[in-house]
Amino acid sequence: MKHLIRVDKAVIVEGKYDKIKLSNILDATIITTEGFRIFKDKEKRELIRILAKKRGLIIMTDSDRAGQMIRKHIEKIAKGADIINVYLPFIKGKEKRKTKASADGSLGIEGIGDEIILNALTAAGAIGEQKQTKRAFISKTDLYNLGLSGGKDSRIKREKLLSKLGFPTFLSANSLLDLLNTLYTPSEVQKWMEE
């Protein structure tokens, strides 16, 4: 029998296959957004709002544009709650059950290996030792000073950094800031920018 990792926060994913995948890894309340249906489903939004307030959320959407739109919508629904954003690497491929790849050709949660998912959860502080770790954060001013926002070539620099880290290159400066603060330290980012 496989040992599941207990997570107290509610986990938000896009679809039922993502939920099935995570149910084999986590002992947690896992809620699906049913993709873009979350934008119209008032009852589901209220459920997420309540769970966010009482338990906090782990948002784990796919790495594609749709996943980022859904993530931002969930953040608005749960504004002020304890939210952990888990970012998965951008991995090219197609899920076995699908006849064709997603619009951007990347794998969703259901197609990614358990170890990659566990690493992403650990890096975000959702499970494991990093859960209690306090650390320094990167500010919007730091992003500006590093040339990653507000400058003439900021978008190009962001794209290069995101590509180097293995994440979607279309992320905005705010999404990049969230991702960096979730996964990395300011000194790591500084080092990459110097390279």
N, CA, C and O atoms as a DFTB+ gen file, in Angstrom:
780 C
 N C O
     1  1       0.836      -1.196       0.000
     2  2       0.000       0.000       0.000
     3  2       0.872       1.247       0.000
     4  3       1.804       1.357       0.797
     5  1       0.576       2.171      -0.878
     6  2       1.354       3.392      -1.023
     7  2       1.036       4.373       0.107
     8  3      -0.122       4.566       0.477
     9  1       2.095       4.988       0.644
    10  2       1.928       5.985       1.703
    11  2       1.629       7.349       1.069
    12  3       2.400       7.842       0.245
    13  1       0.509       7.947       1.460
    14  2       0.140       9.266       0.951
    15  2       0.662      10.345       1.893
    16  3       0.758      10.133       3.102
    17  1       0.991      11.479       1.341
    18  2       1.481      12.607       2.130
    19  2       0.297      13.465       2.553
    20  3      -0.479      13.931       1.719
    21  1       0.169      13.666       3.865
    22  2      -0.947      14.443       4.417
    23  2      -0.708      15.933       4.204
    24  3       0.360      16.454       4.527
    25  1      -1.712      16.613       3.658
    26  2      -1.666      18.058       3.450
    27  2      -2.953      18.644       4.027
    28  3      -4.051      18.226       3.657
    29  1      -2.817      19.611       4.932
    30  2      -3.996      20.209       5.571
    31  2      -4.723      21.209       4.678
    32  3      -5.951      21.289       4.710
    33  1      -3.985      21.963       3.891
    34  2      -4.612      22.943       3.007
    35  2      -5.388      22.223       1.897
    36  3      -5.040      21.106       1.515
    37  1      -6.424      22.861       1.392
    38  2      -7.151      22.335       0.230
    39  2      -6.304      22.566      -1.012
    40  3      -5.678      23.615      -1.161
    41  1      -6.290      21.594      -1.889
    42  2      -5.504      21.677      -3.118
    43  2      -6.456      21.937      -4.281
    44  3      -7.446      21.228      -4.461
    45  1      -6.141      22.964      -5.065
    46  2      -6.979      23.323      -6.212
    47  2      -6.257      22.936      -7.500
    48  3      -5.129      23.363      -7.746
    49  1      -6.930      22.115      -8.323
    50  2      -6.403      21.712      -9.625
    51  2      -7.463      21.987     -10.688
    52  3      -8.598      22.339     -10.367
    53  1      -7.089      21.826     -11.945
    54  2      -8.021      22.150     -13.023
    55  2      -9.060      21.065     -13.293
    56  3     -10.256      21.355     -13.327
    57  1      -8.626      19.831     -13.485
    58  2      -9.568      18.804     -13.932
    59  2      -9.554      17.525     -13.133
    60  3      -8.742      17.350     -12.224
    61  1     -10.476      16.620     -13.486
    62  2     -10.638      15.380     -12.733
    63  2      -9.431      14.462     -12.854
    64  3      -9.123      13.725     -11.917
    65  1      -8.737      14.494     -13.997
    66  2      -7.560      13.636     -14.139
    67  2      -6.394      14.159     -13.300
    68  3      -5.576      13.378     -12.813
    69  1      -6.322      15.479     -13.133
    70  2      -5.330      16.063     -12.223
    71  2      -5.627      15.612     -10.796
    72  3      -4.720      15.272     -10.036
    73  1      -6.913      15.616     -10.445
    74  2      -7.332      15.206      -9.103
    75  2      -6.996      13.735      -8.860
    76  3      -6.498      13.376      -7.793
    77  1      -7.268      12.893      -9.844
    78  2      -6.950      11.464      -9.716
    79  2      -5.446      11.279      -9.516
    80  3      -5.022      10.497      -8.665
    81  1      -4.645      11.997     -10.297
    82  2      -3.186      11.906     -10.188
    83  2      -2.734      12.284      -8.779
    84  3      -1.974      11.545      -8.154
    85  1      -3.202      13.439      -8.273
    86  2      -2.769      13.905      -6.953
    87  2      -3.322      13.035      -5.826
    88  3      -2.700      12.920      -4.771
    89  1      -4.478      12.425      -6.042
    90  2      -5.065      11.545      -5.023
    91  2      -4.204      10.311      -4.768
    92  3      -4.339       9.659      -3.732
    93  1      -3.326       9.992      -5.704
    94  2      -2.393       8.882      -5.539
    95  2      -1.095       9.302      -4.861
    96  3      -0.227       8.472      -4.588
    97  1      -0.973      10.607      -4.590
    98  2       0.233      11.154      -3.956
    99  2      -0.095      11.787      -2.609
   100  3       0.639      11.615      -1.635
   101  1      -1.214      12.529      -2.564
   102  2      -1.562      13.318      -1.384
   103  2      -2.821      12.817      -0.684
   104  3      -3.771      12.363      -1.321
   105  1      -2.800      12.911       0.640
   106  2      -4.005      12.727       1.451
   107  2      -4.487      14.154       1.730
   108  3      -4.044      14.795       2.683
   109  1      -5.384      14.632       0.898
   110  2      -5.788      16.039       0.963
   111  2      -7.177      16.211       0.374
   112  3      -7.683      15.343      -0.337
   113  1      -7.784      17.356       0.686
   114  2      -9.013      17.764       0.007
   115  2      -8.575      18.366      -1.319
   116  3      -7.860      19.367      -1.347
   117  1      -9.002      17.759      -2.411
   118  2      -8.606      18.227      -3.740
   119  2      -9.859      18.680      -4.473
   120  3     -10.797      17.904      -4.657
   121  1      -9.867      19.934      -4.887
   122  2     -11.010      20.542      -5.567
   123  2     -10.614      20.846      -7.013
   124  3      -9.526      21.360      -7.275
   125  1     -11.509      20.523      -7.945
   126  2     -11.255      20.841      -9.351
   127  2     -11.999      22.118      -9.741
   128  3     -13.079      22.412      -9.230
   129  1     -11.396      22.860     -10.651
   130  2     -12.057      24.064     -11.174
   131  2     -12.893      23.727     -12.402
   132  3     -13.678      24.551     -12.872
   133  1     -12.722      22.506     -12.920
   134  2     -13.341      22.103     -14.187
   135  2     -12.915      23.082     -15.283
   136  3     -13.724      23.526     -16.097
   137  1     -11.640      23.398     -15.276
   138  2     -11.098      24.327     -16.258
   139  2     -11.704      25.711     -16.087
   140  3     -11.777      26.231     -14.973
   141  1     -12.135      26.300     -17.185
   142  2     -12.688      27.659     -17.165
   143  2     -14.090      27.723     -16.558
   144  3     -14.636      28.812     -16.376
   145  1     -14.664      26.587     -16.251
   146  2     -15.998      26.577     -15.651
   147  2     -16.028      27.350     -14.329
   148  3     -17.078      27.847     -13.921
   149  1     -14.890      27.449     -13.673
   150  2     -14.802      28.165     -12.395
   151  2     -15.235      29.627     -12.537
   152  3     -15.683      30.237     -11.567
   153  1     -15.106      30.180     -13.722
   154  2     -15.483      31.576     -13.951
   155  2     -17.005      31.765     -13.869
   156  3     -17.481      32.875     -13.633
   157  1     -17.772      30.668     -14.067
   158  2     -19.234      30.751     -14.062
   159  2     -19.888      30.052     -12.875
   160  3     -21.052      30.312     -12.571
   161  1     -19.162      29.176     -12.207
   162  2     -19.735      28.329     -11.157
   163  2     -19.665      29.028      -9.788
   164  3     -18.648      28.964      -9.098
   165  1     -20.762      29.691      -9.414
   166  2     -20.796      30.451      -8.157
   167  2     -20.627      29.560      -6.943
   168  3     -19.946      29.937      -5.989
   169  1     -21.233      28.385      -6.964
   170  2     -21.146      27.466      -5.820
   171  2     -19.712      26.997      -5.604
   172  3     -19.241      26.931      -4.469
   173  1     -19.024      26.672      -6.685
   174  2     -17.628      26.218      -6.573
   175  2     -16.750      27.357      -6.060
   176  3     -15.868      27.139      -5.229
   177  1     -16.991      28.571      -6.555
   178  2     -16.206      29.728      -6.078
   179  2     -16.422      29.945      -4.586
   180  3     -15.477      30.245      -3.856
   181  1     -17.675      29.793      -4.129
   182  2     -17.968      29.969      -2.704
   183  2     -17.300      28.874      -1.875
   184  3     -16.782      29.149      -0.793
   185  1     -17.308      27.641      -2.369
   186  2     -16.630      26.542      -1.685
   187  2     -15.139      26.850      -1.545
   188  3     -14.564      26.670      -0.472
   189  1     -14.525      27.308      -2.612
   190  2     -13.095      27.641      -2.582
   191  2     -12.842      28.780      -1.601
   192  3     -11.869      28.747      -0.849
   193  1     -13.705      29.776      -1.605
   194  2     -13.566      30.915      -0.680
   195  2     -13.609      30.442       0.783
   196  3     -12.809      30.881       1.609
   197  1     -14.543      29.555       1.084
   198  2     -14.691      29.036       2.452
   199  2     -13.464      28.202       2.843
   200  3     -12.902      28.378       3.925
   201  1     -13.057      27.292       1.950
   202  2     -11.879      26.467       2.236
   203  2     -10.636      27.331       2.419
   204  3      -9.813      27.074       3.299
   205  1     -10.508      28.353       1.585
   206  2      -9.349      29.240       1.680
   207  2      -9.299      29.927       3.037
   208  3      -8.240      30.035       3.655
   209  1     -10.450      30.386       3.487
   210  2     -10.535      31.106       4.757
   211  2     -10.248      30.190       5.948
   212  3      -9.551      30.578       6.885
   213  1     -10.793      28.969       5.900
   214  2     -10.667      28.055       7.040
   215  2      -9.366      27.264       7.051
   216  3      -8.806      27.008       8.117
   217  1      -8.876      26.870       5.862
   218  2      -7.730      25.960       5.817
   219  2      -6.546      26.460       5.005
   220  3      -5.430      25.966       5.164
   221  1      -6.781      27.435       4.136
   222  2      -5.727      27.849       3.215
   223  2      -5.764      26.988       1.961
   224  3      -6.407      25.939       1.935
   225  1      -5.066      27.442       0.922
   226  2      -5.091      26.754      -0.369
   227  2      -3.687      26.469      -0.888
   228  3      -2.733      27.198      -0.617
   229  1      -3.603      25.393      -1.632
   230  2      -2.449      25.131      -2.487
   231  2      -3.003      25.158      -3.902
   232  3      -3.836      24.326      -4.262
   233  1      -2.547      26.107      -4.705
   234  2      -3.022      26.207      -6.086
   235  2      -1.995      25.538      -6.981
   236  3      -0.820      25.905      -6.989
   237  1      -2.460      24.548      -7.736
   238  2      -1.569      23.748      -8.567
   239  2      -2.191      23.579      -9.946
   240  3      -2.717      22.516     -10.275
   241  1      -2.127      24.632     -10.745
   242  2      -2.674      24.569     -12.099
   243  2      -1.561      24.229     -13.085
   244  3      -0.378      24.264     -12.746
   245  1      -1.963      23.903     -14.303
   246  2      -0.983      23.560     -15.335
   247  2      -0.120      24.774     -15.684
   248  3      -0.441      25.908     -15.329
   249  1       0.983      24.508     -16.389
   250  2       1.950      25.559     -16.719
   251  2       1.573      26.376     -17.952
   252  3       2.286      27.314     -18.310
   253  1       0.479      26.040     -18.595
   254  2       0.095      26.761     -19.813
   255  2      -0.647      28.058     -19.483
   256  3      -0.899      28.360     -18.316
   257  1      -0.993      28.817     -20.522
   258  2      -1.675      30.103     -20.325
   259  2      -3.010      29.946     -19.599
   260  3      -3.351      30.744     -18.726
   261  1      -3.756      28.911     -19.969
   262  2      -5.050      28.672     -19.320
   263  2      -4.855      28.436     -17.824
   264  3      -5.608      28.959     -17.003
   265  1      -3.853      27.657     -17.481
   266  2      -3.563      27.385     -16.083
   267  2      -3.224      28.646     -15.304
   268  3      -3.619      28.796     -14.148
   269  1      -2.489      29.553     -15.943
   270  2      -2.126      30.811     -15.276
   271  2      -3.344      31.713     -15.091
   272  3      -3.464      32.395     -14.074
   273  1      -4.260      31.719     -16.085
   274  2      -5.488      32.507     -15.956
   275  2      -6.349      31.981     -14.806
   276  3      -6.891      32.754     -14.017
   277  1      -6.463      30.669     -14.725
   278  2      -7.259      30.047     -13.660
   279  2      -6.620      30.326     -12.299
   280  3      -7.326      30.613     -11.333
   281  1      -5.300      30.243     -12.217
   282  2      -4.569      30.520     -10.967
   283  2      -4.878      31.941     -10.480
   284  3      -5.176      32.143      -9.302
   285  1      -4.808      32.906     -11.369
   286  2      -5.063      34.306     -10.991
   287  2      -6.508      34.486     -10.521
   288  3      -6.773      35.243      -9.587
   289  1      -7.431      33.791     -11.167
   290  2      -8.839      33.885     -10.766
   291  2      -9.044      33.309      -9.358
   292  3      -9.763      33.888      -8.544
   293  1      -8.413      32.178      -9.084
   294  2      -8.511      31.561      -7.749
   295  2      -7.914      32.496      -6.700
   296  3      -8.463      32.633      -5.607
   297  1      -6.797      33.138      -7.026
   298  2      -6.175      34.079      -6.085
   299  2      -7.133      35.228      -5.753
   300  3      -7.185      35.685      -4.612
   301  1      -7.886      35.688      -6.749
   302  2      -8.872      36.753      -6.507
   303  2     -10.007      36.249      -5.616
   304  3     -10.442      36.942      -4.696
   305  1     -10.478      35.039      -5.898
   306  2     -11.553      34.448      -5.106
   307  2     -11.129      34.340      -3.635
   308  3     -11.914      34.614      -2.727
   309  1      -9.871      33.935      -3.424
   310  2      -9.368      33.643      -2.074
   311  2      -8.496      34.761      -1.513
   312  3      -7.648      34.519      -0.655
   313  1      -8.700      35.969      -1.990
   314  2      -7.855      37.097      -1.575
   315  2      -7.786      37.199      -0.048
   316  3      -8.804      37.145       0.642
   317  1      -6.561      37.347       0.457
   318  2      -6.337      37.478       1.889
   319  2      -6.122      36.153       2.598
   320  3      -5.767      36.138       3.777
   321  1      -6.329      35.035       1.904
   322  2      -6.153      33.713       2.518
   323  2      -4.688      33.289       2.443
   324  3      -3.887      33.899       1.735
   325  1      -4.356      32.245       3.177
   326  2      -3.025      31.646       3.149
   327  2      -2.950      30.770       1.896
   328  3      -3.529      29.684       1.850
   329  1      -2.239      31.249       0.894
   330  2      -2.165      30.554      -0.391
   331  2      -0.720      30.173      -0.684
   332  3       0.194      30.986      -0.545
   333  1      -0.534      28.930      -1.091
   334  2       0.762      28.477      -1.593
   335  2       0.573      28.172      -3.070
   336  3      -0.254      27.337      -3.435
   337  1       1.335      28.843      -3.915
   338  2       1.316      28.566      -5.348
   339  2       2.394      27.548      -5.660
   340  3       3.563      27.756      -5.338
   341  1       2.005      26.451      -6.285
   342  2       2.950      25.424      -6.709
   343  2       3.072      25.529      -8.225
   344  3       2.091      25.399      -8.957
   345  1       4.285      25.766      -8.670
   346  2       4.546      25.886     -10.105
   347  2       5.259      24.637     -10.607
   348  3       6.277      24.216     -10.056
   349  1       4.705      24.060     -11.659
   350  2       5.309      22.886     -12.275
   351  2       6.145      23.317     -13.469
   352  3       5.816      24.300     -14.133
   353  1       7.221      22.593     -13.749
   354  2       8.033      22.955     -14.916
   355  2       7.255      22.771     -16.211
   356  3       6.312      21.983     -16.283
   357  1       7.664      23.501     -17.215
   358  2       7.051      23.438     -18.535
   359  2       7.681      22.252     -19.266
   360  3       8.832      22.320     -19.698
   361  1       6.925      21.173     -19.400
   362  2       7.452      19.955     -20.023
   363  2       6.654      19.669     -21.284
   364  3       5.432      19.527     -21.240
   365  1       7.353      19.587     -22.404
   366  2       6.702      19.298     -23.686
   367  2       6.190      17.860     -23.696
   368  3       6.837      16.950     -23.179
   369  1       5.032      17.680     -24.288
   370  2       4.488      16.338     -24.412
   371  2       2.980      16.337     -24.511
   372  3       2.339      17.386     -24.566
   373  1       2.418      15.113     -24.533
   374  2       0.976      14.911     -24.642
   375  2       0.571      13.801     -23.675
   376  3       1.237      12.770     -23.583
   377  1      -0.533      14.026     -22.955
   378  2      -1.040      12.997     -22.058
   379  2      -1.496      11.785     -22.870
   380  3      -1.990      11.939     -23.987
   381  1      -1.336      10.597     -22.323
   382  2      -1.658       9.350     -23.037
   383  2      -3.116       9.271     -23.459
   384  3      -3.427       8.748     -24.529
   385  1      -4.017       9.790     -22.622
   386  2      -5.447       9.654     -22.928
   387  2      -5.910      10.629     -24.008
   388  3      -6.999      10.460     -24.557
   389  1      -5.114      11.633     -24.321
   390  2      -5.520      12.661     -25.290
   391  2      -5.083      12.292     -26.704
   392  3      -4.061      11.637     -26.907
   393  1      -5.883      12.728     -27.676
   394  2      -5.538      12.472     -29.070
   395  2      -4.538      13.484     -29.603
   396  3      -3.792      13.191     -30.538
   397  1      -4.517      14.682     -29.007
   398  2      -3.530      15.680     -29.412
   399  2      -3.056      16.457     -28.195
   400  3      -3.705      16.470     -27.149
   401  1      -1.912      17.101     -28.355
   402  2      -1.303      17.867     -27.258
   403  2      -2.112      19.132     -26.981
   404  3      -2.947      19.540     -27.788
   405  1      -1.851      19.741     -25.834
   406  2      -2.504      21.014     -25.498
   407  2      -2.060      22.085     -26.477
   408  3      -1.141      21.859     -27.265
   409  1      -2.697      23.246     -26.440
   410  2      -2.403      24.329     -27.384
   411  2      -0.921      24.696     -27.403
   412  3      -0.371      24.990     -28.464
   413  1      -0.270      24.682     -26.237
   414  2       1.150      25.047     -26.205
   415  2       2.062      23.819     -26.178
   416  3       3.283      23.953     -26.099
   417  1       1.470      22.624     -26.244
   418  2       2.259      21.400     -26.335
   419  2       2.901      20.940     -25.042
   420  3       3.865      20.175     -25.067
   421  1       2.375      21.400     -23.901
   422  2       2.979      21.014     -22.621
   423  2       2.113      20.002     -21.879
   424  3       0.909      19.896     -22.115
   425  1       2.754      19.265     -20.981
   426  2       2.046      18.305     -20.145
   427  2       1.350      19.018     -19.000
   428  3       1.872      19.986     -18.447
   429  1       0.170      18.531     -18.651
   430  2      -0.515      19.012     -17.461
   431  2      -0.121      18.150     -16.272
   432  3       0.730      17.269     -16.395
   433  1      -0.727      18.396     -15.139
   434  2      -0.410      17.648     -13.920
   435  2      -0.534      16.141     -14.155
   436  3       0.316      15.362     -13.723
   437  1      -1.600      15.746     -14.841
   438  2      -1.848      14.317     -15.027
   439  2      -0.733      13.613     -15.787
   440  3      -0.552      12.406     -15.631
   441  1       0.022      14.348     -16.611
   442  2       1.067      13.737     -17.424
   443  2       2.461      13.829     -16.842
   444  3       3.408      13.288     -17.413
   445  1       2.603      14.504     -15.721
   446  2       3.923      14.718     -15.115
   447  2       4.189      13.639     -14.066
   448  3       3.272      13.197     -13.374
   449  1       5.432      13.226     -13.956
   450  2       5.820      12.191     -13.005
   451  2       5.636      12.612     -11.553
   452  3       5.714      13.794     -11.220
   453  1       5.389      11.619     -10.691
   454  2       5.178      11.873      -9.260
   455  2       6.348      12.621      -8.628
   456  3       6.146      13.531      -7.824
   457  1       7.566      12.238      -8.992
   458  2       8.750      12.860      -8.382
   459  2       8.815      14.354      -8.700
   460  3       9.173      15.153      -7.834
   461  1       8.475      14.735      -9.920
   462  2       8.484      16.146     -10.309
   463  2       7.428      16.907      -9.507
   464  3       7.672      18.023      -9.047
   465  1       6.258      16.296      -9.343
   466  2       5.187      16.921      -8.558
   467  2       5.626      17.088      -7.105
   468  3       5.436      18.153      -6.518
   469  1       6.209      16.044      -6.524
   470  2       6.670      16.112      -5.134
   471  2       7.762      17.172      -4.971
   472  3       7.779      17.899      -3.977
   473  1       8.665      17.261      -5.936
   474  2       9.718      18.281      -5.882
   475  2       9.121      19.681      -5.925
   476  3       9.571      20.573      -5.205
   477  1       8.108      19.878      -6.768
   478  2       7.457      21.187      -6.875
   479  2       6.733      21.538      -5.575
   480  3       6.800      22.678      -5.115
   481  1       6.049      20.574      -4.989
   482  2       5.352      20.794      -3.710
   483  2       6.343      21.125      -2.598
   484  3       6.086      22.003      -1.775
   485  1       7.468      20.428      -2.575
   486  2       8.498      20.665      -1.561
   487  2       9.130      22.036      -1.757
   488  3       9.305      22.785      -0.796
   489  1       9.473      22.367      -3.001
   490  2      10.101      23.660      -3.296
   491  2       9.197      24.822      -2.912
   492  3       9.676      25.871      -2.479
   493  1       7.894      24.637      -3.068
   494  2       6.937      25.698      -2.734
   495  2       6.681      25.795      -1.228
   496  3       6.062      26.750      -0.759
   497  1       7.162      24.802      -0.478
   498  2       6.930      24.800       0.965
   499  2       5.595      24.203       1.358
   500  3       5.136      24.397       2.484
   501  1       4.962      23.477       0.441
   502  2       3.665      22.866       0.731
   503  2       3.808      21.566       1.508
   504  3       2.910      21.181       2.257
   505  1       4.939      20.892       1.326
   506  2       5.234      19.656       2.063
   507  2       6.702      19.654       2.441
   508  3       7.491      20.421       1.890
   509  1       7.064      18.809       3.365
   510  2       8.466      18.603       3.701
   511  2       9.062      19.659       4.606
   512  3       8.348      20.452       5.219
   513  1      10.381      19.656       4.679
   514  2      11.136      20.489       5.609
   515  2      10.989      21.987       5.361
   516  3      10.994      22.766       6.314
   517  1      10.861      22.402       4.115
   518  2      10.798      23.830       3.818
   519  2       9.513      24.475       4.318
   520  3       9.388      25.699       4.326
   521  1       8.563      23.649       4.736
   522  2       7.266      24.150       5.168
   523  2       7.376      25.205       6.268
   524  3       6.621      26.177       6.273
   525  1       8.302      25.020       7.187
   526  2       8.448      25.934       8.316
   527  2       9.573      26.957       8.130
   528  3       9.794      27.801       8.999
   529  1      10.269      26.885       7.021
   530  2      11.433      27.738       6.815
   531  2      11.045      29.184       6.537
   532  3      10.175      29.458       5.711
   533  1      11.702      30.107       7.237
   534  2      11.513      31.530       6.951
   535  2      12.695      31.959       6.094
   536  3      13.832      31.560       6.348
   537  1      12.423      32.772       5.082
   538  2      13.518      33.189       4.218
   539  2      13.242      34.571       3.645
   540  3      12.141      35.110       3.764
   541  1      14.267      35.124       3.026
   542  2      14.144      36.445       2.418
   543  2      13.326      36.337       1.128
   544  3      13.308      35.296       0.471
   545  1      12.661      37.421       0.788
   546  2      11.860      37.442      -0.427
   547  2      12.367      38.497      -1.401
   548  3      13.042      39.454      -1.024
   549  1      12.021      38.288      -2.654
   550  2      12.364      39.215      -3.721
   551  2      11.218      40.212      -3.838
   552  3      10.052      39.816      -3.834
   553  1      11.533      41.487      -3.939
   554  2      10.500      42.513      -4.037
   555  2      10.337      42.968      -5.489
   556  3      11.134      42.617      -6.359
   557  1       9.291      43.753      -5.728
   558  2       9.099      44.333      -7.063
   559  2      10.270      45.254      -7.409
   560  3      10.679      45.346      -8.566
   561  1      10.798      45.928      -6.395
   562  2      11.961      46.798      -6.610
   563  2      13.165      45.968      -7.051
   564  3      13.923      46.380      -7.930
   565  1      13.337      44.791      -6.432
   566  2      14.434      43.900      -6.834
   567  2      14.292      43.499      -8.294
   568  3      15.274      43.483      -9.037
   569  1      13.063      43.172      -8.709
   570  2      12.830      42.803     -10.116
   571  2      13.218      43.948     -11.039
   572  3      13.851      43.740     -12.074
   573  1      12.831      45.159     -10.655
   574  2      13.159      46.345     -11.456
   575  2      14.678      46.523     -11.519
   576  3      15.239      46.732     -12.594
   577  1      15.333      46.438     -10.365
   578  2      16.794      46.629     -10.306
   579  2      17.551      45.564     -11.096
   580  3      18.643      45.822     -11.602
   581  1      16.969      44.365     -11.201
   582  2      17.584      43.287     -11.970
   583  2      17.256      43.395     -13.463
   584  3      17.752      42.608     -14.270
   585  1      16.418      44.373     -13.825
   586  2      16.051      44.568     -15.220
   587  2      14.958      43.639     -15.704
   588  3      14.759      43.491     -16.910
   589  1      14.238      43.006     -14.774
   590  2      13.199      42.051     -15.145
   591  2      11.808      42.669     -15.240
   592  3      10.861      41.998     -15.649
   593  1      11.677      43.930     -14.870
   594  2      10.399      44.625     -15.015
   595  2      10.644      46.118     -15.181
   596  3      11.631      46.659     -14.683
   597  1       9.735      46.770     -15.885
   598  2       9.761      48.223     -16.008
   599  2      10.781      48.806     -16.952
   600  3      10.853      50.028     -17.088
   601  1      11.563      47.990     -17.602
   602  2      12.593      48.494     -18.516
   603  2      12.315      48.127     -19.960
   604  3      11.412      47.346     -20.259
   605  1      13.099      48.699     -20.839
   606  2      12.922      48.508     -22.273
   607  2      13.021      47.023     -22.683
   608  3      12.218      46.542     -23.482
   609  1      14.002      46.315     -22.135
   610  2      14.224      44.913     -22.510
   611  2      13.785      43.927     -21.415
   612  3      14.208      42.771     -21.411
   613  1      12.948      44.386     -20.502
   614  2      12.555      43.540     -19.364
   615  2      11.861      42.258     -19.798
   616  3      12.141      41.187     -19.260
   617  1      10.961      42.359     -20.764
   618  2      10.232      41.168     -21.212
   619  2      11.202      40.125     -21.762
   620  3      11.066      38.935     -21.477
   621  1      12.175      40.569     -22.543
   622  2      13.163      39.655     -23.126
   623  2      13.992      38.996     -22.016
   624  3      14.247      37.792     -22.057
   625  1      14.408      39.792     -21.029
   626  2      15.177      39.231     -19.904
   627  2      14.345      38.238     -19.108
   628  3      14.852      37.196     -18.692
   629  1      13.062      38.554     -18.891
   630  2      12.179      37.620     -18.186
   631  2      12.062      36.310     -18.952
   632  3      12.154      35.227     -18.374
   633  1      11.858      36.424     -20.262
   634  2      11.714      35.229     -21.091
   635  2      12.968      34.357     -21.027
   636  3      12.872      33.133     -20.934
   637  1      14.150      34.993     -21.078
   638  2      15.404      34.233     -21.013
   639  2      15.544      33.530     -19.665
   640  3      15.928      32.362     -19.605
   641  1      15.234      34.241     -18.589
   642  2      15.333      33.644     -17.253
   643  2      14.338      32.499     -17.104
   644  3      14.695      31.425     -16.618
   645  1      13.088      32.723     -17.521
   646  2      12.066      31.682     -17.410
   647  2      12.429      30.455     -18.238
   648  3      12.228      29.324     -17.796
   649  1      12.959      30.674     -19.431
   650  2      13.395      29.566     -20.282
   651  2      14.518      28.793     -19.609
   652  3      14.516      27.562     -19.611
   653  1      15.469      29.502     -19.039
   654  2      16.595      28.874     -18.338
   655  2      16.107      28.021     -17.163
   656  3      16.660      26.955     -16.893
   657  1      15.072      28.496     -16.470
   658  2      14.536      27.778     -15.311
   659  2      13.564      26.671     -15.697
   660  3      13.170      25.868     -14.851
   661  1      13.170      26.623     -16.986
   662  2      12.269      25.572     -17.451
   663  2      10.798      25.859     -17.226
   664  3      10.003      24.932     -17.072
   665  1      10.418      27.151     -17.205
   666  2       9.032      27.543     -16.998
   667  2       8.514      28.270     -18.226
   668  3       9.305      28.699     -19.066
   669  1       7.178      28.420     -18.349
   670  2       6.606      29.121     -19.505
   671  2       7.187      30.531     -19.615
   672  3       7.283      31.247     -18.618
   673  1       7.568      30.921     -20.814
   674  2       8.220      32.220     -21.011
   675  2       7.241      33.383     -21.083
   676  3       7.670      34.536     -21.128
   677  1       5.948      33.115     -21.096
   678  2       4.964      34.193     -21.233
   679  2       4.523      34.796     -19.902
   680  3       3.668      35.682     -19.896
   681  1       5.076      34.347     -18.774
   682  2       4.631      34.852     -17.471
   683  2       4.902      36.355     -17.337
   684  3       5.928      36.859     -17.794
   685  1       3.975      37.045     -16.709
   686  2       4.124      38.484     -16.455
   687  2       5.149      38.706     -15.356
   688  3       5.588      37.756     -14.708
   689  1       5.531      39.964     -15.145
   690  2       6.472      40.305     -14.081
   691  2       5.917      39.889     -12.723
   692  3       6.663      39.380     -11.888
   693  1       4.607      40.098     -12.484
   694  2       4.002      39.714     -11.205
   695  2       4.003      38.201     -11.014
   696  3       4.266      37.717      -9.913
   697  1       3.712      37.455     -12.068
   698  2       3.737      35.993     -11.967
   699  2       5.162      35.499     -11.753
   700  3       5.392      34.568     -10.982
   701  1       6.114      36.121     -12.434
   702  2       7.523      35.772     -12.233
   703  2       7.929      36.017     -10.790
   704  3       8.604      35.183     -10.186
   705  1       7.529      37.140     -10.236
   706  2       7.863      37.473      -8.847
   707  2       7.315      36.399      -7.907
   708  3       8.018      35.943      -7.006
   709  1       6.067      35.999      -8.116
   710  2       5.449      34.972      -7.292
   711  2       6.197      33.651      -7.423
   712  3       6.470      32.988      -6.422
   713  1       6.529      33.264      -8.655
   714  2       7.248      32.026      -8.903
   715  2       8.617      32.054      -8.230
   716  3       8.997      31.091      -7.564
   717  1       9.356      33.139      -8.395
   718  2      10.692      33.237      -7.797
   719  2      10.620      33.165      -6.280
   720  3      11.438      32.492      -5.651
   721  1       9.647      33.853      -5.685
   722  2       9.519      33.833      -4.229
   723  2       9.047      32.480      -3.710
   724  3       9.299      32.135      -2.556
   725  1       8.372      31.723      -4.545
   726  2       7.913      30.396      -4.156
   727  2       9.053      29.382      -4.195
   728  3       9.137      28.499      -3.342
   729  1       9.922      29.512      -5.182
   730  2      10.909      28.457      -5.430
   731  2      12.364      28.805      -5.137
   732  3      13.175      27.906      -4.914
   733  1      12.707      30.079      -5.134
   734  2      14.125      30.436      -5.076
   735  2      14.414      31.518      -4.040
   736  3      13.505      32.156      -3.510
   737  1      15.692      31.704      -3.768
   738  2      16.130      32.756      -2.851
   739  2      16.615      33.951      -3.668
   740  3      16.962      33.793      -4.839
   741  1      16.645      35.149      -3.068
   742  2      17.155      36.315      -3.787
   743  2      18.578      36.122      -4.300
   744  3      18.918      36.597      -5.384
   745  1      19.413      35.427      -3.524
   746  2      20.805      35.235      -3.957
   747  2      20.894      34.337      -5.196
   748  3      21.755      34.545      -6.050
   749  1      20.002      33.336      -5.296
   750  2      19.993      32.486      -6.484
   751  2      19.616      33.298      -7.722
   752  3      20.233      33.159      -8.778
   753  1      18.605      34.140      -7.581
   754  2      18.159      34.973      -8.715
   755  2      19.268      35.935      -9.123
   756  3      19.539      36.096     -10.313
   757  1      19.908      36.573      -8.156
   758  2      21.014      37.504      -8.421
   759  2      22.125      36.794      -9.197
   760  3      22.676      37.346     -10.149
   761  1      22.447      35.577      -8.786
   762  2      23.507      34.812      -9.437
   763  2      23.157      34.532     -10.903
   764  3      24.000      34.680     -11.788
   765  1      21.886      34.120     -11.155
   766  2      21.475      33.844     -12.531
   767  2      21.560      35.083     -13.401
   768  3      21.948      35.012     -14.567
   769  1      21.192      36.226     -12.824
   770  2      21.198      37.465     -13.606
   771  2      22.620      37.913     -13.934
   772  3      22.848      38.586     -14.939
   773  1      23.560      37.543     -13.096
   774  2      24.961      37.908     -13.339
   775  2      25.607      37.023     -14.401
   776  3      26.587      37.409     -15.038
   777  1      25.041      35.828     -14.579
   778  2      25.645      34.859     -15.535
   779  2      25.414      35.246     -16.982
   780  3      25.856      34.540     -17.888
